[in-house]
Amino acid sequence: MCTTLVGLFSRSPKDPALKNNVKKFKEFKKLLKAKKYDDALKTGTELLKTVPNHHDALFMMGGIYYLKNKYKTTILYLDKSLDIGAYDVDALLLKAYSHQKLGENKRAISCCEKILEVDPKNTSVSELLKQLNS
């Protein structure tokens, strides 16, 4: 019986799709930075087909849909992102703003409260809570 130990310096098998996924993500970020949102959505969708739990890509897709005033779709992507990182302050804040735009103030307040658990001095949340409670 022979067992192979994987040590600190041993080479693990390479994932052939990894290089392509990294390339696709860089392309996605470049399109987003250039404000080519429709092209970025296509590239992001392709990336998420191969890497469905890519936290940053999910957040960025949500951000694009927010800019396009598609708040329900924004929330879908942010929920997936928050399944991976439940206390992602940026994702929670964008989700709160989306709920606010949809008139769902209780859900927006819930997101704000979750942010305050990890970042009690967050000024954006304080401002949003003032708007929601008035």
Z-matrix of the N, CA and C atoms (Angstrom, degrees):
N
C 1 1.452
C 2 1.534 1 108.64
N 3 1.306 2 116.12 1 126.31
C 4 1.457 3 120.86 2 -177.94
C 5 1.528 4 109.36 3 -120.41
N 6 1.289 5 116.99 4 125.11
C 7 1.460 6 119.75 5 176.97
C 8 1.512 7 109.17 6 -111.43
N 9 1.296 8 115.15 7 140.06
C 10 1.450 9 120.36 8 178.81
C 11 1.515 10 108.71 9 -101.31
N 12 1.302 11 114.63 10 125.80
C 13 1.455 12 119.30 11 178.19
C 14 1.527 13 108.76 12 -95.73
N 15 1.298 14 115.57 13 137.64
C 16 1.454 15 120.50 14 176.14
C 17 1.507 16 106.97 15 -99.85
N 18 1.316 17 115.47 16 109.51
C 19 1.454 18 120.32 17 -176.59
C 20 1.512 19 111.44 18 -96.02
N 21 1.297 20 115.13 19 -176.28
C 22 1.448 21 122.54 20 -177.90
C 23 1.522 22 112.68 21 -60.78
N 24 1.346 23 116.08 22 -37.86
C 25 1.454 24 119.23 23 -175.41
C 26 1.526 25 113.61 24 -106.27
N 27 1.312 26 117.62 25 4.71
C 28 1.466 27 118.97 26 -179.61
C 29 1.518 28 110.28 27 -75.89
N 30 1.293 29 114.88 28 155.86
C 31 1.466 30 119.84 29 -179.39
C 32 1.522 31 109.00 30 -91.15
N 33 1.308 32 115.49 31 125.39
C 34 1.455 33 118.98 32 174.95
C 35 1.528 34 107.69 33 -90.54
N 36 1.311 35 117.67 34 156.83
C 37 1.460 36 119.62 35 -179.77
C 38 1.527 37 110.41 36 -59.21
N 39 1.307 38 116.46 37 138.56
C 40 1.468 39 120.65 38 -178.82
C 41 1.525 40 110.32 39 -82.15
N 42 1.306 41 115.23 40 141.07
C 43 1.452 42 121.94 41 175.04
C 44 1.526 43 106.96 42 -86.56
N 45 1.326 44 117.73 43 114.08
C 46 1.468 45 119.00 44 -177.14
C 47 1.528 46 113.43 45 -63.71
N 48 1.308 47 117.17 46 -26.30
C 49 1.464 48 120.34 47 -179.02
C 50 1.531 49 111.96 48 -80.62
N 51 1.328 50 117.21 49 -18.77
C 52 1.461 51 120.80 50 -175.80
C 53 1.522 52 111.84 51 -59.08
N 54 1.319 53 116.73 52 -47.09
C 55 1.456 54 120.85 53 -178.67
C 56 1.531 55 110.70 54 -60.23
N 57 1.318 56 115.94 55 -42.35
C 58 1.465 57 120.97 56 179.15
C 59 1.529 58 110.97 57 -66.32
N 60 1.325 59 117.06 58 -39.07
C 61 1.468 60 120.92 59 -179.91
C 62 1.527 61 111.21 60 -66.51
N 63 1.321 62 116.76 61 -39.91
C 64 1.469 63 120.74 62 178.08
C 65 1.528 64 108.89 63 -64.28
N 66 1.313 65 116.25 64 -43.56
C 67 1.467 66 121.29 65 179.06
C 68 1.531 67 110.37 66 -61.43
N 69 1.324 68 116.70 67 -43.82
C 70 1.460 69 122.28 68 -179.49
C 71 1.531 70 110.51 69 -63.74
N 72 1.349 71 117.18 70 -40.23
C 73 1.458 72 120.57 71 179.94
C 74 1.529 73 110.73 72 -66.71
N 75 1.326 74 117.16 73 -41.13
C 76 1.470 75 120.61 74 177.64
C 77 1.528 76 110.15 75 -61.92
N 78 1.329 77 116.40 76 -41.88
C 79 1.470 78 120.88 77 178.16
C 80 1.532 79 109.79 78 -62.39
N 81 1.331 80 116.32 79 -42.49
C 82 1.459 81 122.90 80 179.37
C 83 1.538 82 110.44 81 -59.27
N 84 1.343 83 116.80 82 -47.92
C 85 1.467 84 120.99 83 179.67
C 86 1.527 85 111.52 84 -63.59
N 87 1.313 86 115.96 85 -38.63
C 88 1.465 87 120.83 86 -179.75
C 89 1.535 88 110.47 87 -64.53
N 90 1.328 89 117.08 88 -42.85
C 91 1.470 90 121.03 89 178.61
C 92 1.529 91 110.50 90 -65.75
N 93 1.303 92 116.48 91 -39.41
C 94 1.462 93 121.13 92 179.58
C 95 1.524 94 110.66 93 -65.00
N 96 1.327 95 116.10 94 -43.73
C 97 1.457 96 120.89 95 179.32
C 98 1.531 97 111.12 96 -63.25
N 99 1.345 98 116.45 97 -34.11
C 100 1.465 99 121.71 98 179.31
C 101 1.534 100 111.98 99 -82.33
N 102 1.339 101 116.00 100 2.66
C 103 1.470 102 123.17 101 179.73
C 104 1.526 103 112.74 102 60.78
N 105 1.318 104 116.06 103 31.98
C 106 1.474 105 122.33 104 174.73
C 107 1.532 106 106.37 105 -95.78
N 108 1.321 107 114.38 106 73.51
C 109 1.463 108 120.46 107 -169.46
C 110 1.524 109 114.08 108 -65.39
N 111 1.329 110 118.50 109 -39.53
C 112 1.461 111 119.69 110 -179.30
C 113 1.528 112 110.83 111 -64.55
N 114 1.344 113 116.45 112 -43.19
C 115 1.465 114 120.33 113 177.19
C 116 1.530 115 110.54 114 -66.50
N 117 1.325 116 116.27 115 -38.35
C 118 1.464 117 120.49 116 178.82
C 119 1.534 118 110.85 117 -63.87
N 120 1.332 119 117.09 118 -38.76
C 121 1.463 120 120.12 119 178.06
C 122 1.526 121 110.81 120 -62.36
N 123 1.325 122 116.95 121 -42.06
C 124 1.472 123 120.31 122 179.18
C 125 1.524 124 110.34 123 -63.29
N 126 1.312 125 116.02 124 -47.15
C 127 1.464 126 120.42 125 -178.90
C 128 1.526 127 110.98 126 -65.32
N 129 1.327 128 116.69 127 -42.60
C 130 1.465 129 121.04 128 178.36
C 131 1.514 130 112.08 129 -62.84
N 132 1.319 131 116.67 130 -39.63
C 133 1.473 132 121.02 131 178.33
C 134 1.526 133 110.36 132 -64.24
N 135 1.329 134 116.68 133 -42.69
C 136 1.473 135 120.88 134 177.31
C 137 1.522 136 110.67 135 -61.65
N 138 1.328 137 116.49 136 -44.19
C 139 1.459 138 120.67 137 179.60
C 140 1.528 139 110.79 138 -61.53
N 141 1.320 140 116.62 139 -44.17
C 142 1.468 141 120.34 140 -177.25
C 143 1.529 142 112.47 141 -70.20
N 144 1.331 143 117.88 142 -18.00
C 145 1.472 144 119.84 143 174.33
C 146 1.524 145 109.76 144 -68.42
N 147 1.335 146 116.53 145 -37.20
C 148 1.461 147 119.70 146 -179.55
C 149 1.525 148 112.75 147 -90.56
N 150 1.324 149 116.72 148 -29.71
C 151 1.470 150 121.44 149 179.45
C 152 1.529 151 107.98 150 -129.53
N 153 1.336 152 117.92 151 77.37
C 154 1.473 153 120.79 152 -172.84
C 155 1.524 154 114.83 153 -65.59
N 156 1.327 155 117.91 154 -18.78
C 157 1.468 156 120.12 155 -178.37
C 158 1.521 157 112.40 156 -109.37
N 159 1.310 158 116.88 157 33.73
C 160 1.468 159 121.25 158 178.96
C 161 1.531 160 106.98 159 -80.00
N 162 1.321 161 115.75 160 102.41
C 163 1.468 162 122.51 161 -172.77
C 164 1.526 163 112.45 162 -54.22
N 165 1.338 164 116.84 163 -50.17
C 166 1.465 165 120.36 164 -177.22
C 167 1.523 166 111.83 165 -65.25
N 168 1.324 167 116.40 166 -41.23
C 169 1.469 168 119.69 167 179.84
C 170 1.529 169 110.75 168 -64.22
N 171 1.319 170 116.90 169 -40.17
C 172 1.466 171 120.21 170 178.32
C 173 1.527 172 110.37 171 -62.32
N 174 1.327 173 116.26 172 -44.85
C 175 1.468 174 120.74 173 179.41
C 176 1.532 175 110.43 174 -62.52
N 177 1.326 176 116.24 175 -44.48
C 178 1.461 177 120.50 176 -177.95
C 179 1.531 178 111.27 177 -66.15
N 180 1.318 179 117.04 178 -38.10
C 181 1.468 180 120.10 179 176.76
C 182 1.535 181 109.33 180 -62.94
N 183 1.330 182 116.20 181 -42.48
C 184 1.460 183 120.07 182 176.55
C 185 1.513 184 111.35 183 -59.49
N 186 1.319 185 116.24 184 -41.05
C 187 1.463 186 121.17 185 178.90
C 188 1.528 187 112.26 186 -62.66
N 189 1.322 188 116.79 187 -40.73
C 190 1.473 189 120.31 188 178.85
C 191 1.526 190 109.87 189 -63.48
N 192 1.323 191 115.74 190 -45.84
C 193 1.471 192 118.46 191 -179.89
C 194 1.531 193 111.24 192 -64.90
N 195 1.332 194 117.38 193 -32.26
C 196 1.463 195 120.32 194 175.73
C 197 1.526 196 109.46 195 -62.31
N 198 1.323 197 116.67 196 -45.25
C 199 1.468 198 120.98 197 179.18
C 200 1.528 199 111.87 198 -63.34
N 201 1.322 200 115.82 199 -26.57
C 202 1.465 201 120.50 200 179.05
C 203 1.541 202 111.57 201 -90.47
N 204 1.326 203 116.26 202 8.73
C 205 1.475 204 122.92 203 179.43
C 206 1.528 205 112.90 204 61.99
N 207 1.316 206 117.16 205 29.61
C 208 1.469 207 122.03 206 176.77
C 209 1.530 208 107.10 207 -106.80
N 210 1.321 209 113.70 208 77.83
C 211 1.457 210 120.14 209 -168.95
C 212 1.520 211 113.73 210 -71.15
N 213 1.326 212 118.07 211 -33.65
C 214 1.471 213 119.57 212 178.57
C 215 1.524 214 110.55 213 -66.41
N 216 1.335 215 116.27 214 -40.23
C 217 1.463 216 120.35 215 177.51
C 218 1.523 217 109.77 216 -67.48
N 219 1.332 218 116.44 217 -38.12
C 220 1.464 219 121.24 218 175.89
C 221 1.523 220 109.42 219 -55.01
N 222 1.319 221 116.34 220 -48.77
C 223 1.463 222 121.47 221 -177.11
C 224 1.531 223 111.10 222 -62.89
N 225 1.338 224 117.84 223 -37.64
C 226 1.471 225 120.62 224 178.50
C 227 1.531 226 110.92 225 -59.65
N 228 1.323 227 116.35 226 -47.16
C 229 1.465 228 119.74 227 179.31
C 230 1.525 229 111.71 228 -66.88
N 231 1.324 230 116.45 229 -40.46
C 232 1.464 231 119.34 230 -179.26
C 233 1.523 232 111.50 231 -67.87
N 234 1.328 233 117.02 232 -34.56
C 235 1.466 234 119.21 233 176.49
C 236 1.528 235 110.84 234 -62.39
N 237 1.336 236 116.20 235 -41.86
C 238 1.471 237 119.68 236 177.38
C 239 1.526 238 110.05 237 -63.80
N 240 1.328 239 116.19 238 -41.03
C 241 1.459 240 121.27 239 178.73
C 242 1.530 241 110.47 240 -63.41
N 243 1.313 242 116.38 241 -41.12
C 244 1.467 243 121.13 242 -178.71
C 245 1.527 244 112.20 243 -73.87
N 246 1.336 245 118.07 244 -20.05
C 247 1.464 246 120.03 245 172.67
C 248 1.529 247 109.78 246 -64.10
N 249 1.318 248 116.02 247 -30.49
C 250 1.467 249 121.73 248 -178.85
C 251 1.527 250 110.01 249 -86.13
N 252 1.330 251 116.87 250 -46.05
C 253 1.466 252 122.16 251 179.89
C 254 1.509 253 109.33 252 -127.29
N 255 1.319 254 116.52 253 87.88
C 256 1.466 255 122.06 254 -170.97
C 257 1.524 256 114.37 255 -60.98
N 258 1.338 257 117.32 256 -26.05
C 259 1.464 258 119.71 257 -177.35
C 260 1.527 259 111.91 258 -112.74
N 261 1.331 260 116.52 259 33.00
C 262 1.465 261 121.04 260 175.84
C 263 1.523 262 107.17 261 -72.47
N 264 1.317 263 115.82 262 106.58
C 265 1.467 264 121.84 263 -174.13
C 266 1.528 265 111.39 264 -59.78
N 267 1.329 266 117.17 265 -42.45
C 268 1.468 267 120.31 266 -178.72
C 269 1.528 268 111.43 267 -63.78
N 270 1.329 269 116.07 268 -43.42
C 271 1.462 270 120.24 269 179.44
C 272 1.533 271 110.70 270 -65.97
N 273 1.320 272 116.32 271 -42.26
C 274 1.469 273 120.05 272 178.85
C 275 1.528 274 111.65 273 -63.39
N 276 1.333 275 116.41 274 -40.11
C 277 1.456 276 120.31 275 -179.15
C 278 1.533 277 110.97 276 -67.53
N 279 1.326 278 116.57 277 -43.40
C 280 1.465 279 119.75 278 178.06
C 281 1.526 280 110.73 279 -64.52
N 282 1.327 281 115.63 280 -37.30
C 283 1.468 282 119.80 281 177.17
C 284 1.540 283 110.21 282 -65.33
N 285 1.325 284 116.75 283 -40.27
C 286 1.467 285 120.80 284 178.25
C 287 1.531 286 110.31 285 -62.04
N 288 1.346 287 116.59 286 -45.02
C 289 1.465 288 119.91 287 177.71
C 290 1.535 289 111.35 288 -61.66
N 291 1.322 290 116.64 289 -38.29
C 292 1.467 291 120.53 290 179.29
C 293 1.530 292 110.65 291 -64.32
N 294 1.335 293 115.35 292 -45.06
C 295 1.470 294 118.91 293 177.39
C 296 1.533 295 110.47 294 -61.92
N 297 1.332 296 116.62 295 -38.61
C 298 1.465 297 120.06 296 178.22
C 299 1.525 298 110.22 297 -60.88
N 300 1.334 299 116.98 298 -44.73
C 301 1.467 300 121.68 299 -179.56
C 302 1.523 301 111.28 300 -62.12
N 303 1.335 302 116.22 301 -30.93
C 304 1.468 303 121.22 302 179.41
C 305 1.531 304 112.06 303 -86.71
N 306 1.330 305 116.60 304 -0.82
C 307 1.467 306 120.53 305 -179.73
C 308 1.516 307 113.14 306 77.40
N 309 1.318 308 116.66 307 17.94
C 310 1.465 309 121.86 308 -178.98
C 311 1.539 310 108.50 309 -98.80
N 312 1.316 311 114.78 310 70.70
C 313 1.464 312 120.21 311 -172.35
C 314 1.528 313 114.02 312 -64.75
N 315 1.337 314 117.83 313 -35.98
C 316 1.467 315 119.28 314 179.84
C 317 1.524 316 111.03 315 -63.05
N 318 1.333 317 116.64 316 -40.51
C 319 1.470 318 120.43 317 178.63
C 320 1.527 319 110.37 318 -68.60
N 321 1.322 320 116.73 319 -37.57
C 322 1.460 321 121.03 320 177.94
C 323 1.532 322 109.96 321 -63.15
N 324 1.325 323 116.46 322 -44.57
C 325 1.470 324 121.45 323 179.18
C 326 1.530 325 109.97 324 -62.40
N 327 1.333 326 117.05 325 -39.03
C 328 1.461 327 121.40 326 178.15
C 329 1.530 328 111.05 327 -59.87
N 330 1.329 329 116.72 328 -42.63
C 331 1.470 330 120.85 329 177.09
C 332 1.529 331 110.39 330 -63.27
N 333 1.336 332 115.86 331 -42.63
C 334 1.464 333 120.44 332 180.00
C 335 1.522 334 111.53 333 -62.14
N 336 1.319 335 116.56 334 -40.75
C 337 1.467 336 120.48 335 -179.99
C 338 1.535 337 110.95 336 -64.17
N 339 1.322 338 115.65 337 -37.54
C 340 1.465 339 119.84 338 178.65
C 341 1.538 340 110.35 339 -66.28
N 342 1.325 341 116.04 340 -38.48
C 343 1.468 342 119.82 341 177.33
C 344 1.526 343 109.98 342 -63.31
N 345 1.319 344 116.18 343 -43.83
C 346 1.469 345 120.77 344 -177.66
C 347 1.527 346 112.24 345 -63.41
N 348 1.345 347 117.21 346 -23.90
C 349 1.468 348 120.32 347 176.30
C 350 1.520 349 110.74 348 -62.68
N 351 1.338 350 116.79 349 -38.73
C 352 1.461 351 120.01 350 -177.14
C 353 1.528 352 113.44 351 -101.38
N 354 1.328 353 116.62 352 -22.47
C 355 1.468 354 120.48 353 -177.50
C 356 1.529 355 109.30 354 -139.64
N 357 1.345 356 117.09 355 74.56
C 358 1.467 357 120.60 356 -174.05
C 359 1.529 358 114.92 357 -63.72
N 360 1.324 359 117.66 358 -17.22
C 361 1.466 360 119.92 359 -178.92
C 362 1.525 361 112.67 360 -101.45
N 363 1.306 362 117.97 361 16.20
C 364 1.464 363 121.68 362 -177.85
C 365 1.530 364 109.73 363 -67.62
N 366 1.322 365 116.20 364 113.94
C 367 1.473 366 121.24 365 -175.60
C 368 1.528 367 112.24 366 -72.44
N 369 1.338 368 117.66 367 -32.49
C 370 1.471 369 120.18 368 178.87
C 371 1.521 370 110.80 369 -62.89
N 372 1.330 371 115.45 370 -39.71
C 373 1.467 372 120.05 371 179.59
C 374 1.521 373 109.95 372 -67.83
N 375 1.317 374 117.07 373 -41.45
C 376 1.470 375 120.34 374 178.87
C 377 1.523 376 110.38 375 -59.17
N 378 1.325 377 116.35 376 -44.43
C 379 1.481 378 120.89 377 178.87
C 380 1.527 379 110.54 378 -62.59
N 381 1.321 380 116.66 379 -46.15
C 382 1.464 381 120.47 380 -178.60
C 383 1.528 382 110.96 381 -64.24
N 384 1.304 383 117.35 382 -41.23
C 385 1.473 384 120.38 383 178.45
C 386 1.519 385 111.26 384 -62.23
N 387 1.331 386 117.68 385 -38.33
C 388 1.475 387 120.44 386 176.93
C 389 1.537 388 109.94 387 -60.71
N 390 1.323 389 116.15 388 -43.29
C 391 1.484 390 120.43 389 179.54
C 392 1.528 391 110.50 390 -65.56
N 393 1.322 392 116.61 391 -41.96
C 394 1.473 393 120.89 392 -176.57
C 395 1.518 394 112.08 393 -69.87
N 396 1.311 395 116.92 394 -33.61
C 397 1.462 396 120.68 395 -176.40
C 398 1.538 397 113.56 396 -89.39
N 399 1.326 398 116.95 397 -0.92
C 400 1.461 399 118.16 398 -178.61
C 401 1.520 400 111.58 399 -96.90
